[in-house]
Amino acid sequence: MSASEEMLEALEKAAAALGVKVSYEALQAGLSGGLCRVKGEYRLIADKKAPIGDRIATLAHGIAQLDWSGLDLHPRVQARLRQYQLRRAS
C-alpha cells in the first residue's frame, strides 16, 4: 500500500470515528466535494474520479473543520489536518 493510500485510509477511519459518513461519487466537472450535513448528520463527499491526492485533500479539509483532537491519529495525519486548520484560520 502506498503512502497516499495509507493516508486516505487513515482519514476515512478518522471520519468514521467522528461519526462522519464518507462517500465517493462521480461529481460534475469543477466540483471537488466536501463536508456537508444530510438529515442532521455530517457527510464527506469526494469525487471518485479525482486523483488520490485530491481525495485526500477533500477529506482532510472536511475533518479539519471538526473537533478531531480526541482521536488517536498518526502524527502525519495530525500534521495534515493542522495544515488545513491553519489555512482556514488565515
C-alpha positions in Angstrom: 0.0 0.0 0.0 1.4 3.4 -1.0 1.8 6.3 1.5 -1.1 8.1 -0.2 -3.4 5.1 0.1 -2.4 4.8 3.8 -3.2 8.5 4.3 -6.6 8.2 2.6 -7.4 5.1 4.7 -6.4 6.9 7.9 -8.6 9.9 7.0 -11.5 7.5 6.3 -11.1 5.9 9.7 -10.8 9.3 11.4 -14.0 10.4 9.7 -15.8 7.2 10.9 -14.5 7.7 14.4 -16.2 11.2 14.3 -19.4 9.7 13.0 -19.0 11.2 9.6 -20.0 9.0 6.6 -17.6 9.2 3.7 -18.8 8.6 0.2 -17.2 8.7 -3.2 -19.4 9.8 -6.0 -19.0 10.9 -9.6 -19.2 14.7 -9.3 -19.6 17.2 -12.1 -16.5 18.9 -13.5 -15.3 21.7 -11.3 -16.7 20.2 -8.1 -14.5 18.5 -5.6 -16.9 17.6 -2.8 -16.5 18.4 0.9 -18.2 18.3 4.2 -22.0 18.8 4.4 -24.9 17.9 6.6 -27.5 15.5 5.4 -30.6 14.9 7.6 -28.7 16.4 10.6 -25.6 14.1 10.1 -22.2 15.1 8.8 -21.1 13.6 5.5 -17.9 13.9 3.5 -18.3 13.6 -0.3 -15.3 13.2 -2.6 -15.1 12.8 -6.3 -14.4 9.1 -7.0 -12.7 10.0 -10.3 -10.3 12.6 -8.7 -6.6 11.7 -8.2 -5.9 10.2 -4.8 -4.2 13.5 -3.7 -7.4 15.4 -4.4 -9.5 12.9 -2.4 -7.0 13.2 0.5 -7.3 17.0 0.4 -11.1 16.8 0.4 -11.3 14.5 3.4 -8.6 16.4 5.3 -10.2 19.7 4.7 -13.6 18.4 5.9 -12.2 16.6 9.0 -10.1 19.7 9.9 -13.4 21.6 10.3 -14.5 19.3 13.1 -13.1 18.6 16.6 -10.7 15.7 15.9 -8.5 16.5 18.9 -9.7 13.4 20.9 -8.7 11.0 18.2 -5.5 8.9 18.3 -4.1 9.7 14.9 -0.7 9.1 13.3 1.5 12.2 13.5 1.5 12.5 9.7 -2.4 12.6 9.7 -2.4 15.2 12.6 0.1 17.3 10.6 -2.1 17.2 7.5 -5.2 18.2 9.5 -3.3 21.1 11.2 -2.3 22.4 7.7 -6.0 22.7 6.8 -6.9 24.3 10.1 -4.2 26.9 9.6 -5.5 27.6 6.1 -9.0 28.2 7.5 -7.6 30.5 10.2 -5.7 32.7 7.8 
